[in-house]
């Protein structure tokens, strides 16, 4: 548990459903391939420019893997209708990911399932983490334990703008411990 965090506080990556037995996103579980190395180099290049963004709302993030645009991510293209440039412009994005009442309901549900009390007042951090989870459910449905998806930069920034951290310090994406 994080230093200074209470038992009733929402923690990132804590509420993950069980994974499907035998399921793997990787077709080949071997060591780093040439493609992986090229992708890592591409991610490093993304730290210095936003040329990779095609929705015009992304910013550079602390790590290359987080520098992803909504228009290049699997599972999101089905929500990008004709003429819609960014997923954050989708009419449902604000309802599903930024509406405090919807996020409050999601927090109550998560804490109920875990049998944890919900701390009141709810801090921006809890709303932000719930918003990230809502976005993943909205675009990818259930992922399974240990299966994580990077949230596009434009989405992260819209959520952080709505639910900012006082000290402007954020956790960022973490690869699952297996």
ZIPERA-V201231 format. One record per helix or strand of 2 or more residues. SS is the DSSP state (@ for helix, = for strand). FROM is the first residue (numbers start at 1). LEN is the number of residues. If there is no record, write none. Layout:
SS & FROM & LEN
SS & FROM & LEN
This chain:
@ & 34 & 12
@ & 64 & 3
@ & 70 & 3
@ & 77 & 3
@ & 87 & 3
@ & 91 & 8
@ & 100 & 15
@ & 124 & 17
@ & 153 & 10
